[in-house]
Amino acid sequence: MRSSTAVGLVAGRELRVRMRSKAFAITLAIAAVLFAGFPVVMHFVQHHGPSTEKVALTQADAAVGGQLDALATALGQNLEVRTVADAAAGVAAVKAGDVAAFAQPSASGTRVTVDKSLSAQLRALFQTYDRQAALDAQIRKLGGDPAQVSSAVAAAQVTVTTLRPADPLRSQRLAIAIAAGLLMYMSLMTVGQIVAQGVVEEKSSRVVELLLSTLKPWQLLAGKVIGTGTLGLVQILVPGALGVGVGIATGTISISLSGSVGSLLWALVWYLAGFIVYALLFAAVGATVSRQEDLGGAMAPIILPLVAAWVIGISVVPGDPGNGLVGVLSYIPLFAPVLMPMRYAMGTAELWQVLVALALTLALGVVLLRFAGRVYRNSVLRSGARVPLREALKAA
């Protein structure tokens, strides 16, 4: 049997078995719903501003409604003013829940009747109105024209010179960056552990002994990595494509198609590079233990940099995408698969930086191929206690 055929058979079997599992279907469905639903939620939030507050005034105070409405607009609030016949009708409207407040403006300040409590928005509105009314009264007392003073005050504006204009698409870039990092983290974490668990299952059930009677160790290892890697590729491609497609369809993503799809394609490239590194490490570690109970402790040193990369990415990149520490870590192969796609999506990583980090990651993958192959070959047929790394690296 040719090597390519042997590797293909192992990869195909691994892919078929994993794709039929309920865990894979459930995980893929949840990820697809989350990433397709996020743009819908953002679209709803973007197109629905603050709720409208309803305020009642008596017919005698109806003229104040226009002033309150203008103030509400200036404060970024939505206000609906209703007029009632008298104070009793205003109180009744509050009790019935038709309005949030019944206001009675006076020279000493506005009296407001509410059911339970006055919202912060309405409190700020009425305080602004009362202060403006008090100021107008003092201007009239001094013989001035309140309208002229208000016009002069409104004309006094702060002139701002921006050296680095804000990116209008920053929020969208941030969302894509977080999505790329999350997809990478979830896939490498789950699929990488599947590789290790599969090795331990075959080792503990002694299936591996039968397989190695017809296959070379490196063929079996390569087939498992390729088959499981393809599974992870599906877990990234389906949710990512759904998220981008729904985002573009709903108008939530206004970044150019090449920009959004480019971020997704780079995420796929980085997944492949990252998976090569992590899958080889997980497979090597899985070969050194014989029980699933021992696998958690053995995988901890491998999982740690992956978790650290995600924590740093989600906590630092959104607020400071140009952070120096993130920039340095994004070149280190064990951190790069999570951090570099996030930096690229945020627009803080140049193409040459991405290519350098990718080259370093692939170079580590080549080194690990020899390392993991030796550990796998020397450990996978040994049962019992965990095989020490020093023994696993000795020539067979």
C-alpha positions in Angstrom: 0.0 0.0 0.0 1.4 3.4 -1.0 1.9 5.9 1.8 -0.6 8.4 0.4 -3.2 5.7 0.2 -2.6 4.6 3.8 -2.8 8.2 5.1 -5.9 8.8 3.0 -7.7 5.7 4.4 -6.9 6.7 8.0 -7.9 10.3 7.4 -11.2 9.3 5.8 -12.1 6.9 8.6 -11.3 9.5 11.2 -13.4 12.1 9.4 -16.4 9.8 8.9 -16.4 8.6 12.5 -16.2 12.1 14.0 -18.7 13.6 11.7 -21.3 11.0 12.7 -21.0 11.8 16.4 -23.7 13.7 18.1 -21.1 15.9 19.8 -19.9 17.2 16.5 -23.4 17.9 15.2 -24.4 19.7 18.4 -21.2 21.8 18.5 -21.5 22.7 14.9 -25.2 23.7 15.2 -24.6 25.8 18.3 -21.6 27.6 16.7 -23.7 28.2 13.5 -26.6 29.6 15.4 -24.4 31.9 17.5 -22.4 33.3 14.6 -25.5 33.7 12.3 -27.5 35.2 15.2 -25.0 37.8 16.3 -25.3 40.0 13.1 -29.1 39.8 13.5 -28.9 41.0 17.1 -26.5 43.8 16.1 -28.8 44.8 13.3 -31.7 45.0 15.7 -29.7 47.1 18.2 -28.4 49.5 15.6 -31.8 50.2 14.2 -33.6 50.6 17.5 -32.5 53.6 19.4 -33.4 54.5 23.0 -37.0 53.8 24.1 -39.5 56.7 23.9 -40.5 58.3 27.2 -44.1 59.6 27.5 -44.8 62.7 29.5 -48.2 64.3 30.2 -48.8 68.1 30.5 -52.0 70.0 31.1 -53.6 72.1 28.4 -52.4 75.2 30.2 -48.7 74.0 30.0 -49.0 72.7 26.4 -46.5 75.4 25.2 -43.8 73.8 27.4 -44.1 70.6 25.4 -42.2 72.1 22.5 -39.3 73.2 24.7 -39.1 69.8 26.4 -39.1 68.0 23.0 -36.2 70.2 21.8 -34.3 69.6 25.0 -34.9 65.8 24.7 -33.5 65.9 21.1 -30.4 67.8 22.3 -29.9 65.2 25.0 -30.3 62.3 22.6 -33.6 61.2 24.1 -36.9 60.2 22.5 -39.8 62.0 24.0 -43.6 61.9 23.4 -45.6 64.7 25.0 -49.3 64.3 25.6 -51.8 66.9 26.8 -54.5 66.2 29.4 -57.4 68.3 30.6 -56.3 68.9 34.1 -54.0 67.6 36.9 -56.5 64.8 37.9 -56.4 63.5 34.3 -52.5 63.6 34.4 -52.3 61.6 37.6 -54.9 59.1 36.2 -52.7 58.7 33.1 -49.7 57.9 35.3 -51.7 55.3 37.3 -53.0 53.7 34.1 -49.5 53.4 32.7 -50.3 55.5 29.7 -47.4 57.9 30.5 -44.2 57.7 32.6 -44.6 61.1 34.2 -47.1 64.0 34.7 -45.2 67.3 34.8 -46.4 70.6 36.2 -43.8 73.4 35.4 -43.7 76.3 37.8 -41.4 79.3 38.7 -40.0 77.3 41.6 -39.3 74.2 39.5 -41.2 71.4 37.8 -43.3 69.1 39.9 -43.3 65.5 38.5 -45.7 62.8 39.4 -44.6 59.2 38.7 -45.9 55.7 39.5 -42.8 54.4 41.3 -39.7 56.2 40.3 -38.4 58.8 37.8 -36.0 57.5 35.2 -32.6 59.0 35.0 -33.3 60.3 31.5 -36.4 62.2 32.5 -34.7 63.5 35.6 -31.9 65.0 33.5 -34.5 66.4 31.1 -36.5 68.2 33.7 -33.4 69.5 35.6 -32.1 70.9 32.3 -35.5 72.6 31.6 -35.7 74.1 35.1 -32.2 75.5 35.0 -32.8 77.0 31.5 -36.1 78.5 32.8 -34.4 80.0 35.9 -31.6 81.4 33.7 -34.2 83.0 31.3 -36.0 84.5 34.2 -32.8 86.1 35.5 -31.9 87.4 32.0 -35.4 89.1 31.8 -35.0 90.6 35.2 -31.7 92.2 34.1 -33.4 93.5 30.9 -31.9 91.1 28.5 -33.4 88.9 25.8 -33.3 85.2 26.7 -33.6 84.1 23.0 -30.6 86.3 22.0 -28.5 84.9 24.9 -29.4 81.3 24.0 -28.5 82.0 20.4 -25.1 83.4 21.5 -24.5 80.4 23.8 -25.4 77.9 21.1 -23.0 79.7 18.6 -20.0 79.2 20.9 -18.7 75.8 19.8 -15.5 73.9 20.5 -13.3 73.5 17.5 -11.5 70.1 17.5 -8.6 69.2 15.3 -8.2 65.4 15.1 -4.7 64.1 14.3 -5.8 60.5 14.0 -9.4 60.4 12.8 -11.5 57.6 14.3 -12.2 54.6 12.2 -15.9 54.6 11.4 -15.8 50.8 10.9 -13.9 50.1 14.1 -16.8 48.4 15.8 -17.3 46.1 12.9 -13.6 45.3 12.6 -13.7 44.5 16.4 -16.6 42.2 16.0 -14.9 40.3 13.2 -11.6 40.2 15.1 -13.3 38.7 18.2 -15.3 36.2 16.0 -12.0 35.1 14.3 -10.2 34.7 17.6 -13.2 32.8 19.2 -13.5 30.5 16.2 -9.8 29.8 16.3 -9.8 29.2 20.1 -12.8 26.9 20.1 -11.7 24.8 17.1 -8.1 24.3 18.3 -9.2 23.6 21.8 -11.9 21.1 20.9 -10.5 19.4 17.8 -7.0 19.3 19.2 -8.3 17.4 22.2 -10.2 15.1 20.0 -6.9 14.0 18.4 -5.4 13.3 21.9 -8.5 11.4 23.0 -8.6 9.4 19.8 -5.0 8.3 20.3 -5.7 7.2 23.9 -8.9 5.4 22.9 -7.1 3.3 20.2 -4.2 2.7 22.6 -6.3 1.6 25.6 -8.5 -0.7 23.4 -5.4 -2.1 21.6 -6.8 -1.2 18.2 -3.6 0.6 17.5 -1.7 -2.7 17.6 -3.9 -4.0 14.8 -3.5 -0.8 12.8 0.3 -0.7 13.2 0.5 -4.3 11.9 -0.3 -2.9 8.4 0.6 0.8 8.8 3.7 2.7 9.7 3.4 4.9 12.9 3.8 8.2 10.9 1.1 7.2 8.4 -1.3 6.5 11.2 -0.4 9.8 12.9 -0.6 11.8 9.7 -4.0 10.3 8.8 -5.4 11.1 12.2 -4.2 14.7 12.1 -5.4 15.3 8.5 -8.8 13.7 9.2 -9.5 15.6 12.4 -8.1 18.8 10.9 -10.6 18.6 8.1 -13.3 18.3 10.8 -12.1 21.4 12.4 -12.0 23.2 9.1 -15.8 22.5 8.7 -16.4 23.9 12.3 -14.7 27.1 11.3 -15.9 27.5 7.7 -19.7 26.9 8.3 -20.2 29.4 11.3 -17.8 31.9 9.7 -19.4 31.9 6.3 -22.9 32.1 7.9 -21.9 35.0 10.1 -20.4 37.0 7.2 -23.3 36.2 4.9 -26.0 37.2 7.4 -24.0 40.3 8.4 -23.8 41.5 4.8 -27.4 40.6 4.1 -28.7 42.6 7.1 -26.3 45.5 6.5 -24.6 44.9 9.9 -21.3 44.5 8.1 -20.6 47.4 5.8 -16.9 46.6 5.4 -16.1 45.7 1.8 -16.8 42.1 0.8 -13.1 41.5 0.2 -12.3 42.8 3.7 -14.8 40.6 5.5 -14.2 37.5 3.4 -10.5 38.1 3.5 -10.5 38.0 7.3 -12.4 34.7 7.1 -9.9 33.3 4.6 -7.0 34.3 6.8 -8.7 32.7 9.7 -8.9 29.4 7.8 -5.2 29.7 6.8 -4.3 30.3 10.4 -6.4 27.5 11.6 -4.5 25.1 9.3 -1.2 26.4 10.5 -2.2 26.4 14.2 -3.8 23.0 13.9 -0.6 21.4 12.6 1.3 22.7 15.6 -1.3 21.9 18.3 -2.6 18.6 16.8 1.0 17.2 16.7 1.5 18.2 20.3 -1.8 16.7 21.4 -1.2 13.5 19.5 2.3 13.1 21.0 1.0 13.7 24.5 -1.9 11.3 24.0 0.5 8.6 23.0 2.3 8.8 26.3 -0.7 7.9 28.5 -2.9 4.9 28.5 -6.1 6.2 30.3 -8.4 9.1 29.6 -8.2 10.0 33.3 -4.4 10.8 32.8 -4.9 12.9 29.7 -6.1 16.1 31.4 -2.9 16.6 33.3 -0.7 15.7 30.3 -2.5 18.2 28.1 -2.4 21.1 30.6 1.0 22.6 29.4 -0.3 22.6 25.8 -3.7 24.1 26.6 -2.1 26.9 28.7 -0.7 29.0 25.9 -3.9 28.6 23.9 -6.0 29.9 26.8 -3.5 32.7 27.5 -3.7 33.8 23.8 -7.5 34.0 23.9 -7.6 35.8 27.3 -5.0 38.4 26.1 -6.8 38.8 22.8 -10.2 39.4 24.2 -9.0 41.6 27.1 -6.3 43.7 25.4 -7.0 43.8 21.6 -10.5 45.5 21.8 -9.2 48.4 23.8 -5.6 48.7 22.6 -5.2 46.8 19.2 -1.7 48.3 18.8 -0.5 47.0 22.1 3.2 46.1 22.0 2.9 42.9 24.0 0.1 41.6 21.7 2.3 42.5 18.7 5.2 40.5 20.1 3.1 37.5 21.1 1.4 37.4 17.7 4.7 36.3 16.2 5.2 33.4 18.7 3.8 30.2 17.0 1.8 29.0 20.0 0.1 32.4 20.3 0.0 33.5 16.7 -3.0 31.4 15.5 -5.3 33.3 17.8 -3.7 36.7 18.1 -2.6 37.4 14.5 -6.0 36.9 12.9 -7.5 39.3 15.5 -4.8 41.9 14.7 -5.3 41.5 11.0 -9.1 41.9 11.3 -8.5 45.1 13.4 -6.3 46.5 10.7 -3.2 46.7 13.0 -1.1 44.0 11.3 0.5 44.5 7.9 0.5 41.7 5.4 4.3 41.2 5.8 3.8 40.7 9.5 1.1 38.1 8.9 3.4 36.3 6.5 6.4 36.3 8.9 4.3 35.0 11.8 2.8 32.3 9.5 6.3 31.2 8.3 7.5 30.9 11.9 4.4 28.8 12.8 4.9 26.5 9.8 8.6 26.2 10.6 7.7 25.0 14.1 5.2 22.6 12.6 8.0 21.0 10.6 10.2 20.7 13.7 7.2 19.2 15.7 6.5 16.7 13.0 9.8 15.0 13.7 9.4 15.4 17.5 5.8 14.2 17.6 6.5 11.3 15.2 9.3 10.0 17.5 7.2 10.4 20.6 4.2 8.7 19.0 6.3 5.8 17.6 8.1 5.1 20.9 5.0 5.5 23.2 1.9 4.4 21.4 2.4 0.6 22.0 3.4 1.0 25.6 0.7 0.5 28.2 0.6 1.2 31.9 2.1 4.3 33.5 2.7 7.5 31.6 5.7 7.3 29.4 8.3 10.0 30.4 9.1 12.4 27.6 12.8 11.6 27.8 12.1 7.9 27.2 9.7 8.7 24.4 12.3 10.7 22.6 14.9 8.0 22.6 15.5 6.3 19.3 13.5 3.1 18.9 
